[in-house]
Amino acid sequence: MRKFLKKHPMWPIVIPAALLIYFVYISLGWNLWVSVSDWENGSLTATYGWGGFGQYIKMFTSEYFVTSLINTLLLFCLIPICLLLGLGLALLMDQGLRGTALFRNLILLPFALSFVVTGTVWAWMYRPSNGVLNSFLQIFGVNTTKLMWTSSNETVMLSIILALVWQFSGYVAIIFLAGIQSVPQNVINAAKLDGAYSPRIYWKLIIPQLKGAMGSCITILAMYALRSFDFIVSLVGYTKSAAWTLPVWMYQEAFSKNNFAYAAAISCFLLALVLVLILPLTYWSNRRK
């Protein structure tokens, strides 16, 4: 094996590159072709002749397109909320209070859970009759008979975002805490000698140093927001159209209705949306670093 690698030193690079090209780029190209093929909706028999852009026209004129797109973009609301909560928690943990180590581990625990576990737990908590949230609100005299967290079209997206904020705020806080504690102590001491008080030190000296950490958190949160298919299905299911995002809608068309060409068109639009949203964030994050 060593002799082979010495004679062919490029093979360790060629093999992973070939696998990447096949499973990523060729698969993406195949999916794009399926979206413009003549594969009839509802048919399990695949055909790959040219079918035109009818699936895309059908997608853009569908009653579910606007709802799914708006819901997908609404998930990005968790980014500023997580950033604010994470920064507040990081500043609190930086005070060196007793029990900070235990608190740090507890707030990071939700991030270690899978989307399926988180969605299932919050589905229990959102139960109208005996859920934890409604039972807690009833203690303060709140009438929860009409408070249907995941059953109501008006509150279902709020319920999804609230649970996602719970899962990711602790992770953001740990990233910010690492950035805060990476600021050299001699710089902070020099600021104190110049008469700066603690709030001013945080506002003028420490928080501006967190731009790189903030860029990384924004990029990661954006990617998780677009990948929250299994969380939404575990929490709400995939039959409630008011909670459909583009991935959930694509799954419904492909595996419930066997509209594979139509689902391929939705996935291509989702890929374009990911490139438009994620690439600028990644560029901005790397530039800040």
N, C-alpha and C positions, 0 to 999 in steps of 0.2 A: 504494500500500500504506500509506503514511504517512497519507494522508487518510482511508483506511478505518479505520485504527486510532484516529485522532483522533475520528472520529464514533462508533466502537464500541469504546471502551477496554476493555470487559469480555471481548471475544472471546479474547484471550490467556489468560484464566483459565477461560473457559467450555469451550473445546475440550479442554484437558488434563483438566479435571474430568469432562467427558462420557466421555472415553476411560477414565478411571479407574473411573467408575461401571459402564461396560459390561464392561470386561475383568476387573474384580475383583468388584464386588458383584453384578452381574447373573449372572456366571458362578458365583459361590458360591450364589446363589439357585437357578439351574438345577441345580447339582449336588445341592442339598438336595432338590429336587423329584424328581430321578431316583432318589434313595435311597428315596423312598416311592412310587414309581411301580409300575405293573404290568409293567414290562419284565422278561421272563422271563430267568432265568439261562441262559447258554449261547447265547442268541439274538443275532444281529447286527441284527435288525429292531427298531428303537427304538419303544416305545410309552410314552405319557406319561399314561395314566389313573391314577386313584388306586389304589394297591396296598396301603396300610396300612404298618405298621411291622414287617412280617415280616422284612425284611432286617436290621433292628437286632436282633431277637430271635435270628435265626440267627447274627449276629456275636457277641453276648454269650454264646451257648451253644456256640460253636465251640471245638474243642480247640486251635486256634492263637491264640485271643484272649489268654489269660493269658500264653502264651509271648511273643507279640509285644509286649504291653504291658510285661511285665517287662524284656524286652530294650531297649525304647525308654527306659524309666526308668533302666536300667543305664548307658546312654550318658552320663547326667548325672554319673556317677562321675568322668569326665574333668575336671569343673569344679574340685573341690578339689585334684586332683592337679596340674593345670596351674597353679592359683594358687600352690601351694606351690613347685613347680619354678620358675615364672616369677619369684616373689619372690626365691628364692635366686640365680637367675642375674642378676637386676637388682642385687642387693646386691653380687654379685661384680664386675659390670661397673662399678659406681660407685666401685670402689677405684682406678680409673685405672691399671690394670696395662698393661704393654706388650702390644700386639696386641689390645686391647679393640675397636678399630674393626673389625678383620677378624672377630673372634669375633661381634660384633653382627650383621654381615651374614650370617654363616654360620647363626646360629640363626634368623634371620628367613627364610631361604631356603625351608624346608619350608612355611611359610604361603603362599608365592607359588605353590606347586604346586597343580594341580587335584586334586580327589578321585580322579579316574580314574587320574592318574599315580601318586599316593600309594598307592592300592589295588593297582595293578599291581606297583609296586616292592616293596611289603611282601609280596605274594603270592610273589614270587621269594625273598625273604628267609626266608619261612616254610616253604619246601620241606623235607620231612622228610629227603631223602637228601643233597642238595647245597646246601641253603639256608645263608645266612650265619650265622643264629642257631645252628642246630644244629652247624655246623662250628666255630663259636667255642666252644660249650659242650663239644665233644668235646676241645678242647685241654686243658681242666681235668679231663678224665676223667669227664665226665657221660655217662651212658648215654642216648642220645637216640633209641633204637630205638622207644620207645613215646611219644615226645614229638611228637604230631601237632597242630600249632598250630591250623590252621584246619579240620582234618578231624574232630577230636574235639569232641563236644558239650560236654564239660566245659571246654575251653580256647578255644573259638571266640570267645566274647564278650570274654574277656581279651585275645585277639590283636587284636580290633578296637579296644578301648579303648587298648591300648598304642600302636598306630600313630597313633591320633588325638591322644594326648598328645604324641607326637613332633612332630606337625604344628603344634600350637597353643601349645606351651610357649614357644617363641621369641617369638611374637607377644605373649603375656602379659608376657614379660620386658621387651620394648621399651616397652610401655605403662607398666609399673611404673617402668622406668628414667626415662622422661619425667616421671612424677609425682615421683620422688625428686629429680631435678635441677631441678624447678620450685620446690622449697622455697628461700626466700631464703637466701643465704649468710650474711648478717648475723645471721640468727636462729641458724644453726648456730654461728657464731663466738661469739655471746653465751652459748650453752649451754656451749661449751668454756671460756669465761672463768669460768663458774660452777662449773667442776670436773667437768662431765659427760664421761664417756669415750665412745668411739665406739659400742660396743654399746648403751649406754643412750640415746644420741642417736637411734639408729635406732629403738629400741623405743618410746621415749616421745615423740619429736618427729616423726620422718619418716614412719614407718609409719602412724600415725593420719591423716596427710594424704593417704593413698592410698585412702580410702574411695570417692571418686568414680571413680577409675580401676578399682578392684575391682568396683564396680557395673557399669561398662561392660563389663568383661571377662566377668563372669558372664552378662550378657544376651547378648553375642555368642557365647560358648561354648554357651549353651543353644540358641540358634537354629541354630548349626552342628550340634549333636548331633541335632536333629530333622530336619536337612536332609541327613543323611549317607547317603542312599539310594544314590547313585552310588558312594560309597566302598565300602559293604558289597557291592554287586553286583560291583565290580571286584576286591575281595579274596576273597570267598567264593563269589559267584554268588547267584542268587535261588531255587535249588532246595533249599537246605539249610534246613529249617524251624527248626532250633535257632538259627540266626542271624537269623531274621526279626524285623524291627521292623515297626511299623505301616505305614510307607510301602512296605516290600518286600512285605509281605503284600497290600497294596492292589494293587500292580503285578502280582503273581502272579494275583490273582483277575480283574483287568481284562483283561490282555493275554495270559495263558496259558490262561485258562478262559472268557473272554468273559462273565464275570459282572459286567456293568457296574453294575447297580443295587446289587449287593452291595459292589462296590468303592467306589461312591459313599457308601454308609453308613459304610464304614471311614474314608474321607477326611473325612466330617463329624465322626466321633468324634475323629479326629486334630486337626481344626481346633479342636474344643472343648478338647482337651488342651493345644494350643498356647496358647489364650487363658487357660486356667487357670494354666499354668506361666509364660508369658512376660510377661503383663501385670503381675502383681505384681512381677516382677523389674525391669521397665522403670520402674514407679512408684517402687520403692525406689531405683533408680539415679538417677533424676531428682531425687528428694527429697534424696538425699545430696549431689548436685551443688549 
